[in-house]
Amino acid sequence: MPDLSVMQDETFSASRIRIELLSGLTVALALVPEAVAFAFVAGVHPLVGLYAAFLVGLVTALIGGRPGMISGATGALAVVMVALVAQHGVEYLFATVVLMGILQVTAGALRWGKFIRLVPHPVMLGFVNGLAIVIFLAQLGQFKVPGTMENTGHGMSGGVWLSGQPLLIMLALVALTMGIIYIMPRITKIIPAPLAGIGVVAGLVIAFGLDVPRVGDLSSIQGGLPSFHNPFGEGLGLYGTPLAPLNLNTLEIILPYAIILAAIGLIESLLTLNLVGEMTGKRGGASQECIAQGMANTLTGFFGGMGGCAMIGQSMINVKSGGRTRIAGIAAALFLLIFILFAAPVIELIPLAALVGVMFMVVIGTFAWNSLTILRKVPLTDAMVIVLVTAVTVKYDLAIAVVVGVIVSALAYSWNNAKRIHATTKIDESGARVYAIEGPLFFGSAEGFGELFDVEGDPDMVIVDFDQSRVVDQSALQAIEALAGKYQAAGKTLQLRHLSRDCHRLLTKAGHLMIDSDDDPEYQIAVDYDVRTGVLGGGH
């Protein structure tokens, strides 16, 4: 069910609906060149990208986890699709998108979306900065003469850079658009600033007949309603390419691509969900977003679309234009469909410079400029993660960058925790030496744990107190076993004390500890355990 709670009463006022509709129109205008460009990157017809932008955008706007987010065809997915399309044809792409959607719905049903919480803040900063740079690089292709398309990994690119007067005019129009977007909110907020910038610059270009690249130079966006199409079967399908037979051989071809696309789509969508949530002060439903993305892609695959996910650039345009509810996303999708069906000749007259100016302002607003100043203030590992994720996002793609960032952050965390383990010792009234362990005992600290003890110099009774520690994993258990073996070989007694409930479960599962039903309520389990004799002592 759509989350209508975010709409509040003002949503249904005339002013709120106007803001949402105008924001949706602005987003739709920005979606056109992006969808066409990413279709070229994937090696498919422009309408395949436009249909994906419409269908994915509409479904996720209706039932997605974050009102205000915009989804559609993206470059992160397109660069993965190009090899599949080149080898097997567009019908296999449609089949892959269907399977991709099923995998995403499954991930949502299993509530795997919550694992996005494992992404540290430095990775988020790197993601934002990397995506800002990618958006910027994607616009540079518009400064080339439209012609033979080449896959840059970030968008569409022609072969020859603009120069001389055409370049100066292009730069002037981009600067004018950016200036209008910057100044407009200080004058009035009746019309979203990006829409005003596009309108004014387009009006000037058309009125003076300026010879500058326009949307129509990319490709015609004229088309009909997307119709149901089953990509599975025998014979030829859309665009004269073979259908994908419904058999194991097809599954072997499309499954690896489907898994990669599903993962990239969910990672980018969930990170965008968090980012939009921070900007609007509203929390989103991660698992709901997974299900929405999956349903959208499954539907898109059966209607001749290339699939998609959340788009950070268009989401930022929507948020900065005042879009806060599902109305804006729905309007953007419907406006895009109207462009395809009825308004293609008009939309194709819009100068690309105006849309580039809008996206450049998105870049400026998206890049976390404060990250440049905090690099010297945060720990070195965090600074390295920010830079690393940014670089990998630009060089490769978002999914690889996030995985690398999380792994590096986890390793840094493990290293820091491994250095934390230490012990304080004392001799109790019975003459036993007590080692009070502090810090987690896990694979990273297991070796250091063993070095804390003086087996030869200790008395016959040694107590290891875990009141301020946790036994985390199998490596920790092995470290305890090894320590017990050393004391046993020396003819000495080792006792474990103050184990938490989680530690108790691990030791019990491994066969090291009998369960005491009279657990201490504060520590959950607090026993003395003689490792040499296997006898439980009294609770502590």
SVG drawing of the C-alpha trace seen along z (x, -y; Angstrom):
<svg xmlns="http://www.w3.org/2000/svg" viewBox="-7 -38 64 72">
<polyline fill="none" stroke="black" stroke-width="0.4" points="0.0,0.0 1.3,-3.5 2.5,-5.4 0.1,-8.3 1.1,-9.4 3.9,-11.6 1.4,-13.5 -0.3,-15.2 -3.3,-17.5 -1.4,-20.1 -0.8,-17.5 -4.4,-17.9 -4.3,-21.7 -4.1,-23.4 -0.6,-24.9 0.8,-21.5 -0.6,-19.7 0.8,-22.5 4.2,-22.1 4.1,-18.3 2.9,-18.5 5.5,-21.1 8.2,-19.1 7.1,-16.0 7.2,-17.9 10.7,-19.1 11.9,-15.5 10.2,-14.2 12.1,-16.6 15.3,-15.6 14.5,-11.9 14.2,-12.0 17.9,-12.5 19.0,-10.2 16.8,-7.4 17.8,-7.8 21.5,-7.9 21.4,-4.9 19.5,-3.0 22.4,-3.7 24.8,-2.5 23.0,0.8 22.8,1.1 19.0,1.1 16.4,-1.1 15.7,-4.5 12.1,-3.5 13.3,-0.6 14.9,-3.1 11.9,-5.4 9.4,-2.7 11.6,-1.5 11.7,-5.1 7.9,-5.3 7.0,-1.9 9.7,-1.6 9.1,-5.2 5.3,-4.8 5.3,-1.5 7.9,-2.7 6.2,-6.0 3.0,-4.2 4.3,-1.6 7.9,-2.4 9.4,-2.8 10.3,-6.5 7.8,-9.1 9.8,-11.6 12.3,-9.1 12.5,-8.8 13.4,-5.6 14.1,-4.8 16.7,-3.5 20.2,-4.0 23.7,-3.9 24.8,-1.6 22.6,1.1 23.1,0.2 26.8,1.0 26.1,4.5 23.4,5.1 25.5,4.2 27.4,7.5 24.1,9.6 22.4,7.6 25.5,7.9 25.7,11.6 22.1,12.8 19.8,9.9 17.3,7.7 14.7,10.5 17.2,12.1 17.5,8.7 13.8,8.6 13.9,12.1 16.7,11.1 14.8,8.0 11.9,10.3 14.1,12.6 15.9,9.6 12.6,8.3 11.7,11.7 15.0,11.8 14.4,8.3 10.9,9.2 12.3,12.2 14.9,10.0 12.2,7.7 10.0,10.5 13.0,11.9 13.5,8.4 17.1,8.2 16.8,4.5 17.7,4.0 21.2,5.0 21.7,1.5 22.3,0.5 25.6,2.1 26.8,-0.6 29.0,-3.0 28.7,-6.7 32.1,-7.1 30.8,-4.8 27.7,-6.9 29.8,-10.0 32.0,-8.3 28.8,-7.1 27.4,-10.6 30.6,-12.1 31.2,-9.3 27.6,-9.6 28.0,-13.4 31.2,-13.0 29.5,-10.3 26.5,-12.6 29.0,-15.4 30.9,-13.1 27.7,-11.9 26.9,-15.4 30.2,-16.0 29.0,-13.8 26.5,-16.5 29.4,-18.8 30.2,-16.6 28.6,-16.7 25.8,-14.0 26.7,-11.2 28.2,-7.8 27.6,-6.7 30.2,-5.1 29.8,-3.5 31.7,-5.5 30.3,-3.7 28.6,-6.9 26.4,-7.9 26.2,-8.6 29.1,-10.2 29.5,-11.4 32.8,-11.5 33.8,-15.2 33.9,-17.9 32.2,-21.2 34.6,-24.1 34.6,-27.7 31.2,-29.6 29.0,-26.5 30.9,-25.6 30.7,-29.2 26.9,-29.3 26.5,-26.0 28.5,-27.1 26.6,-30.4 23.2,-28.6 24.4,-26.2 25.6,-29.1 22.3,-30.9 20.3,-27.9 22.4,-27.5 22.1,-31.2 18.3,-31.1 18.1,-28.0 20.3,-29.8 18.5,-33.1 14.9,-31.9 14.1,-30.7 15.2,-34.2 12.5,-35.8 9.6,-33.3 8.9,-29.7 5.7,-29.5 7.6,-27.6 10.4,-25.1 13.7,-26.8 14.9,-23.9 11.7,-24.1 12.0,-27.9 15.6,-27.4 14.6,-24.9 11.7,-27.1 13.6,-30.3 16.6,-28.8 14.4,-26.8 12.3,-29.9 15.4,-31.9 16.9,-29.1 13.6,-28.6 12.9,-32.4 16.3,-33.2 16.7,-30.0 20.1,-29.2 21.9,-26.3 22.6,-24.2 22.2,-20.5 18.7,-19.6 16.9,-16.5 15.8,-15.5 19.4,-15.3 19.8,-12.3 16.9,-10.3 13.2,-10.6 11.2,-9.9 7.9,-9.4 6.2,-6.1 3.0,-4.4 1.8,-2.8 4.0,0.0 2.2,3.2 2.5,6.6 5.2,8.8 6.3,12.2 10.1,12.5 10.0,16.3 9.3,18.5 10.4,19.5 10.8,17.3 11.4,13.6 10.3,10.9 10.5,7.2 13.0,5.5 13.5,8.8 15.6,10.5 15.1,14.1 12.9,14.8 14.4,16.5 13.4,20.2 12.0,21.1 14.6,23.8 17.6,24.4 20.0,23.1 18.3,19.7 18.4,19.7 22.1,20.4 22.6,17.4 20.3,14.9 20.8,15.9 24.3,14.4 23.2,11.1 19.9,11.1 21.8,11.5 24.3,8.7 21.5,6.4 19.3,7.1 22.2,6.4 23.3,3.2 19.7,2.0 18.9,2.6 22.1,1.1 21.7,-2.0 18.0,-2.3 18.5,-1.7 21.4,-4.2 19.3,-6.8 16.4,-6.0 18.6,-6.8 20.0,-10.0 16.5,-11.3 15.4,-10.4 18.1,-12.5 17.3,-15.4 13.5,-15.3 13.7,-14.2 11.4,-11.2 12.3,-7.5 11.7,-5.0 10.9,-1.3 13.9,0.6 12.2,3.9 9.1,2.2 11.4,0.5 13.0,3.9 9.5,5.3 8.5,2.2 11.7,2.3 11.2,6.0 7.6,5.6 8.5,2.7 11.2,4.6 9.2,7.7 6.4,5.7 8.9,3.7 10.4,6.9 7.0,8.0 6.4,4.6 9.6,4.1 11.6,2.0 15.3,2.4 14.6,2.3 15.9,-0.3 16.4,-1.4 16.4,-4.6 18.1,-7.6 19.9,-9.9 20.1,-12.8 16.4,-12.9 15.6,-12.3 17.6,-15.3 15.9,-17.4 12.5,-16.3 13.4,-17.1 15.0,-20.4 11.9,-21.3 9.7,-20.7 8.5,-17.2 7.8,-15.4 4.9,-12.9 4.0,-10.2 2.2,-12.7 5.4,-14.1 6.8,-10.6 3.5,-9.6 3.3,-12.9 6.8,-12.5 6.0,-9.0 2.7,-10.2 4.3,-13.3 7.0,-11.1 4.3,-9.0 2.6,-12.1 5.9,-13.2 6.2,-9.8 2.6,-9.7 1.8,-13.3 4.5,-15.9 7.6,-14.4 8.0,-17.2 7.9,-19.8 10.2,-18.0 12.7,-17.4 13.2,-21.1 14.5,-21.6 18.2,-22.4 20.5,-20.0 22.3,-22.9 19.3,-23.6 19.2,-20.0 22.9,-20.0 22.6,-23.1 20.0,-21.4 22.2,-18.4 25.3,-20.5 23.3,-22.2 22.3,-18.7 26.0,-17.8 26.8,-20.9 23.9,-20.1 24.7,-16.4 28.4,-16.5 29.2,-16.4 31.5,-19.4 31.9,-19.1 33.7,-15.8 36.6,-17.8 37.1,-19.6 36.5,-16.6 39.0,-14.4 41.7,-15.9 39.6,-15.5 38.2,-12.0 40.3,-8.8 42.7,-8.0 40.8,-4.8 37.5,-6.7 39.2,-9.3 40.6,-6.5 37.2,-4.8 35.6,-8.1 38.3,-8.5 38.3,-4.9 34.5,-4.6 34.4,-7.8 37.2,-6.6 35.8,-3.1 32.3,-4.5 33.7,-6.7 36.0,-4.0 33.7,-1.0 30.2,-1.1 28.3,-1.8 27.8,1.9 31.6,2.7 32.3,-0.6 29.9,0.1 31.1,3.7 34.7,2.5 33.9,-0.2 32.0,2.1 34.8,4.7 37.5,2.1 35.5,0.5 34.9,4.0 38.5,4.8 39.5,1.5 36.9,2.1 38.2,5.6 41.8,4.4 40.9,1.6 38.9,4.1 41.7,6.6 44.0,4.1 41.5,3.4 41.8,6.8 43.8,6.7 43.6,8.0 44.1,6.8 45.4,9.4 45.1,9.9 45.5,12.7 42.3,13.4 41.9,14.6 42.3,18.3 45.6,17.6 44.2,18.0 45.3,15.6 42.3,13.8 42.6,12.5 39.9,9.9 39.6,9.7 38.5,6.5 37.6,6.2 36.0,8.6 37.5,12.0 37.1,12.9 39.3,14.0 41.2,10.7 42.1,10.7 42.5,14.5 46.2,14.4 46.6,11.4 44.4,13.2 46.8,16.1 49.7,13.7 48.0,12.2 48.7,15.3 51.8,16.5 51.2,20.2 54.6,21.1 54.5,18.4 50.8,18.7 49.7,20.5 47.8,23.8 44.4,22.1 43.7,19.6 40.4,17.8 39.5,16.0 36.8,13.5 34.8,12.4 32.7,9.8 34.0,7.1 34.5,9.2 32.5,11.2 33.3,14.6 32.2,13.9 33.1,16.7 34.7,20.1 38.2,18.5 37.5,17.3 36.5,20.8 39.6,22.3 41.7,19.7 40.1,20.8 40.6,24.4 44.3,23.8 44.7,21.9 43.1,24.7 45.4,27.2 48.4,25.2 47.3,25.1 46.2,28.7 49.7,29.7 51.2,27.7 49.0,29.5 47.0,26.4 43.3,25.6 41.6,23.0 38.1,21.7 35.9,19.4 33.7,16.9 30.9,14.4 30.0,15.5 27.1,13.6 24.2,15.4 25.6,15.2 28.9,16.5 27.2,19.3 25.3,20.4 28.5,20.6 30.3,22.6 27.3,24.9 26.9,25.5 30.6,26.3 30.3,28.8 32.4,26.8 29.8,25.9 26.8,27.4 23.7,25.1 22.9,24.0 19.2,23.3 19.8,20.9 21.4,18.2 22.4,14.9 19.8,12.4 22.4,9.6 24.9,11.6 22.5,14.2 25.0,16.9 27.6,16.6 29.4,19.8 32.8,21.1 33.8,23.8 36.8,26.1 38.2,26.6 40.5,29.4 37.8,31.4 34.6,30.2 32.9,29.5 30.6,26.5 31.4,24.3 29.1,21.8 27.5,18.8 29.1,15.4"/>
</svg>
